[in-house]
Amino acid sequence: MGRNVSLLLIDGTGALLGALPPFPAPLPWWQEAADVVAGARERWGVELALLRRLTSERPRPPGGGVTYLAQLDAAPAPHVIRTLEPVAPSLAALALSPASERAPWAIPGGPAASVAWARKTLDEIGRGELTSTVQQRTWNLSAVWRLSSQTPTGVVSTAWLKQVPSFFRHEAAVLCWLGRHAPGIAVPLLASDGSGRSLLEHVPGSDAYGCPAPERDRFATALHRAQSAAAGALDELLALGVPDRRDAALVAFIQRALRDHGGDTSGVAGLLATLPERLAAVLACNVPDTLVHGDFHPGNVRGDGERFAIIDWGDSFVGHPAFDALRLTDGCSPDDAAFLLREWCRRARQTWPSSDPERALALLRPVVPLRHAAQFASWLPQIEATERPYHCFDVAPCLADAATAWRASGADSIPVATSVRRMAPVTSDEVPGGEAPLNLAGSVSLRPGRGRRARSRRRALRRASCLRAWRGPLLRVRALRRPG
């Protein structure tokens, strides 16, 4: 399955010239640009830059017919002008209308300005002259180019130009911090301009989509080293602009994003109501907050089987590392997921001996998709309307996943440790079959308890839950159904 691509062309001044006839592009993902640019070059000999999506046959990616706006690098040849088809007035208006949310790389001249910055910067850092540029991807979350350069002595190298929106702008600062304090974990940053443009070192190999559980655990081990270092540098990371997603700040972010989005949140009403108590219980697990990648799946790790680097840190935030541990299990079998989480808990206990990582995982399991829903919802107002189909259908499924995880955890209770004293961990030697189970502990009702210990616990929860908005009995809520 690929795409059937239509390109509306503008010239260097931004004037609309017409549309090229539709042609097939092999990759189905709408944000992929390299195959579209190459297809136009092969058919008509034109050099162009893809600016943005305009319309599509399907409401969401991938595949189908997709119409883009593209800018020619030079005046079109006569045979190209003869090929151009007229553009419907409504489509022409859509292509030429301004939008305050438009990304800087999606405006006429935007890609050329970014490549010009990269050309100058490569020369300044000793990489020599830019010799080739391939536009790899463009959409509302990033624009990416693959660059080749050559020094006067003949040394050829590859780098990547990446440009991101304002809500991802802290990525360059995070990469710089990781390069100083946890070298070898993330893709090396070569340069940045402070406005969203970055030059990144090339990492040989391929993205690790579909890799087996032991390889995922290798990535998680490396991330744990970085997060151990970052746990003691939260003030520094926050000062660099990394978003705060701890405790009350996370509650406020989720509530605000979902409220402004305006969708149906009835399926997670009970989870939202008890979120401050849940996060207060997470705090009591003594796994410290740290730098969280935010989208830690194998596709965001690139390598050649021996060396690897974690890429795409735009989603990063200061918060609980269990968000990354749980995200890494997406797409895994139950046995593989249990293995990954068991290893994560083992590393956490070794690094923070007084911690209860199993309990933290159980508490945060429904919060992970809830945060994802809020993340998608927070992006949409910052993205122009023609680009919103990339994300507008993501909020409801994430809310449905959160509702399912919340019900599975016992909707009217918060999982807690059954005793203040930690029990000795179960080893594989004590379990038939050699696999130690992942113990996510028990649960305790949110309904008021009795006695001095219960009163002390309620007071602690109230202090930690300054944004608490619910004090009554739990609501009975219906599950949010995933749209068909």
N, C-alpha and C positions, 0 to 999 in steps of 0.2 A: 504494500500500500504506500503510495507516494502522494504527491500533490499535483493538481492541475493549476499552474500559476499564470496569472495575468499581471502585467506590469504597466502602470501608468507612469509615463516618463515626464520629468521636468528638466529644464536646462539649467545652466549655471546661475541664472537670475531668479530661478523659481517659477518660470512661466511653464504652463502645461503644454506639452507638445502633442500628446495623443497616447494611444495604448498599443503595445506590442501584441500580436496574436497570442492566445494561450498556448502554453507548452508544458510538458510534464517535468516534474522535479522528483528525483528518486526518494528523497527523505520525507516522511510524513509530518515531521514536527514543524510547526509554522514558524518558529523562531530561527530555524536553520537558514543561513544565507548563502553559504559557499556554493551549494549545488544550483541555486537560482542564478547567482552571478555567472557561474561557469556556463550554465545553459544558455543565457542570453548572449554571452561571448561567442559560443560555438555556432549559434544559429544566425546571428546578425553582426558579429564582429564589434559589438559595443562594449565599452567599459563603463560600469555604473556602480552606484552604491545603493543598497536597499535602505530605505528610510523607516517605513513602518507598514503594518497591516492596515488595510482599509475595510474590506468586507470579506466574507467567506460564505460558502454554501452551507457549511455545518455550523451549529451554534458554538461548538467547542472543538479544540484540537483532539486528535491529529487528523490529517488527510483531508480529502475533498478539494474543491476549488477555492483558491485563496487569491485575493487581489491585493497587491502591494503598491506603494508609491516608491519610485526609484529616481535617482538623480544621475544624469549622464556626466561623465568626467570631461567630455569635450563635445563640440557641436556635432550633431549626427550627420553621417554621410548621406548622400542623396538616396541611396537604395534603402536606408533605414527610414527616411522620411516617407518614401513611397509605401513602406510596409505599415506605417502607423494607422491605427483605426480611430474613428471618432469616439469621444467619451461622452456618456450620458450626462446631462447637466447636473443631476443630483449627485452623481459620483464625482464630477469635477468640483462641485461645491464642497464635498466631503474632503477631497484631497487638498484643497487650497484654504480651507477654513482654519483659523488659529485655534489653539487650545492652551489654556494656562498650565495644564498638567503635562504638556508634551515634553518628552525627554530631550536633552540638548543634542543627542546624536540622531534624533528623528526629524530635525528641521533641515531645510536646505543649507548646505555648507557644513553641517554638523560633523559628519564623518570625515570630511577633508580637514577640518580644523583639528580633530583628534589625531589623525595620522600625521599632520604637520608637527604637532607637539611631540609625538613619538619619534619622528625623524630627528628633530633637534635634540631630544633627550638622549637618544641612542648615541649620537655623536659626542655629546657632553660626557657620558659615562664610559667612553672608550670602546663602544661596540662598533664604531665605524659608520659607514654609509648604509642607509636603508635601501635594500635591493629588490625586495618584493613584499607585497601586502595582500593578504587574503582575508576578506571579510567573512568571518566564521558564523556569527550569530548576531541577531538584533531583535530585541523585544523590550518590553517595559522594565525588565529587571536588569538588563545589561546589554552592552554591545561589546563584541569580542573580535579582535583581528589577530591573525598569525603573521608575525613579521620575521623576515630574514635580513641580516645585515652582514657587512664584510668590512674588516679593517684594512688599512693600507698595506699591511703585511700579508693579507690573504686569509685571515682567520674568519671563517663563516660561523655565525651563531643564529639561534632562533630565540625569539622572545614573544610574549603575548601582550597586546594592548587590551586593557579592559576598562570600560567606563560604566559606572553604576549610578543609580538615582540617589537623591539626598538621604533616603532612609537606609541606604547601605554604605554611606560614605565613610563610616568608621572602619570598613574592611582594611583599608591601607594601613591605618594606625595599628590595628590588631596584628597584621602581618609583620609590621616593623617591630612590635613588642615581642612577638613570638621569635623573630629572628635573633633578637638579643638574648632572650631568657630561655627559649626552648628550641635552639637551632636544630634543623633537620626534620622538624615535625610538619611544618606548613610549606607551601610553595614560596620560594624566596621572592621578596619584593625588591625590584631594581630601582624604581623611582615612582613618585606620585606627585600630583600637582595640587592636592588639597581640595579639588573640586569634584572628585569622582573618577579621575583618570589615573590609571596605574600601569606601570610596565612590570611584567612578571617573568621570572626565569622559566625557561622551557623545562618540563619534567618528562623525560623519555618514557615511553610505554603507552598504556591505555587506561581509560577509566575502569574501575573494578566492579562494574555492574555484575551481579549474579555470582560473585565469588563465594567460596565455601565458608562455613563458620570459623574454622581455624584461622583463615586469612582475615576475616573480620575481627577476630579477637586480637590479632597482631596489630591491626589499626587501633583498636580500643586501648591496647597497652601503651602505644605511643601517645595517644591523646591523654591518657591518664597521667603520664609524665608531665605534659604541658599543664594539665589542670592542677596538678599538685603544686607546681610553681606559681600558677596564677592565683591560687587560693589565698596567698599572702600579699597580693598586689591589687586588691579590689578597688581601692581608692584611686590608684594610678590608672587602672583600666576605665573607670567611670569618668575620670578627668579627660581621657582620650576621646570620649564620646560614645563609649560602648553602652547600649541601652541597659537600664536597670530593670531586671525582671525577678526581683526578690520579694517574697512575702507581700506586704501591702502594695508595693509598686506593681507586682504581677496582677494582684486582684484588680487594682484600678485600671490597668491596661486592658485586661480581658473585659471587664464590665463596660468600659468606655467604647472599645472597638465594636463589641456586639450590639450595644445600644445604638451607636451611630449607624451601624449597618442596617438595623431595622428588620432583620429576618426573624423567623420563628425560633425562639429559644426555650419553648415550653418543655422540650424533652430533657433539658439540662438545668431546669429551674432549681431543683433540689441541690444539684452539684454546685451551682453558682451561689446558692444561699449559704452553703456550709464551706465554701472555699476558704475563708479566713481560718476556720478551725482546722481544716485539713492542712493548710500550709504551716500553721502553728505546730501541728504534730510532726510535720516534716522537719521543722527546725529542731525539734527535740531529738531527732535521730542522730545529730552530731556529725552529719556529712557536710562539710563546709561548702558554701557557695564558691563559685569559681567562674572562669571563662567557659562558656558553653558554646559549642560550634553552632547549634541551632538547627542543622539539617544534616546530621551525621549518618549518611547512608553510603554504601560502597561506591556509588556513582560520583561521590565527592572526594574520592581518593584516587590518585593517579600514580601508576608505577609500572615497573617492568618485571615484577616477580621478586626482585631483590630489594631495590630502593623504591620508596614511595613518598608521596607528599599529600597532605590533606589540603584540598582546595575549596574555594567558594565560602569564605568566612563572612559574607554579607549578612547572614541571618544571626550572627553571633550576639550574645548578650551575657550579662552577669546574672547567674542564677544557679540552679541545682544541677550537678553533673548527671543525675539520673535521666534528665531529658535526653541527653545524647545516648545513654545506655539503652533506653527503650526504643529510640528511633532506629538504632542499629539493627534491631531484631525484625524490622518490617520485612515481610516477604520470606522469613525463615520458617522452617518446620517447627513444631512445638519442641522437639528435642534440641534442635540447634539454638532456638531462642533460650531455652533453659540453660544450655551450656554457656552461652554468652553472658547471661545475667549472673549465673553462678560465679563465673570468672571475674566479672565486674565487682561483685560483692566481696570476693576474696581479696582483690587488690585494694578495695576501699577499707576493709578491716585492717589490712597490713599497714596502710598509710595513716589511717585514723582509728586507732585501736578501740576507742570508746564509742565508735559509730554503730548504727544499726541499719546497714544499707538495704537489707531485705524489706524492712518496714518502710523505708523511704520509697522503694520501688512500688510497693503495693499502694501507698498513698498517692503517688504521682501518676499511676497508670492512667486514670481517666483525665488527668489534667493535661497530659501530653497532647491528645487530639483537641482538647478545648483551647489550648494555647495556639495550636495550628489554625483553628477556626478564627481566632481573634487576629492572628497574623495576616491571614488572607483578607479579612474584613478591613484591617487597617491600611492595607495597600490600595484597595480599590478607589478611595477618594483621591488618591495621589497619582492616579493613572488616567490618561485620557480615555474617553468612552470607547473608541474603536479598538483599544488594546485590552479592555476589561474581560472579554471572553476567555482570555488565558486563565483567569482566576475566579470569575464570579460564580462558577459552579462548584468551587472547592469548599465553600464555607459550610453548606448544609451536610455533605458527607462527613466532614470532620466533627460536626456537632452530633451526628448520628453515632459515630464511633465513640465519642465521649460519653453519650448516654448509655451505650451498650457496656462500656467498661465500668461506668458508675454502677449500673444495675448488677453487673457480675461481681463487683466488690462488696455488695450489700448496701443498697441505696441509702438506708437510714443509719448507717454506721461508718465509722472511720477505723480502718485497720490500725491496730496498735500492738506493741509488744506485750506479751502476756505477763511479763515480769520485768522489774527493773534490773534484776541480775541476768546477765546474758548466759544462755545455755551454751554448752560446748557444741561447736558445729559438727554436723553429721559428715562423716568421711565416706568415700566411695567403698572402702573396705567393709563398712557396716551395712551396705545396701546390696541386696541380690541384684546381679547384673552389673555391679561396679559403678553405677552412676548415682551420685549424691543428689537428692531432690532439692529444688530451690524452695526454701521455707520462707513464705511471705507472712508468717505469723498469723495471729487471730484477729478479731475485731471486737470493738466495744461500741455499744449503742450511744448515740448522741443524746438520748433522753437523759434528764437530770439524774445523777447518782446521789448516793447518801454518804455521810461520813466525812471526816476531816480530809482524807486524801482526795476524795471527789471534789470537795469544795476548793482545795488548793489547785487542783487541775483546772477547774472552771475559771478561777481567777487568772491563772496563767494564760489560758486561751483568750480571755477577754482582753488582757493587756496586749497580747500579740496580734489581736484582730481589731485594729483601730478602725477599719473600714467596714466592720460587720453591719450588715443591713437586715438581718433576719434573726428573730428571737422566738418565734412561735414554733408550733409543731411542724413536722415535715409535711410538705405538700405531696399528695399523690399525683404523679405526672405521667402522662402518656409518652411512649417512646417516639422520638422523632424519626419518621420513616425516611429512608434514603430515596431520593427521587428516582423514578424509573427512567 
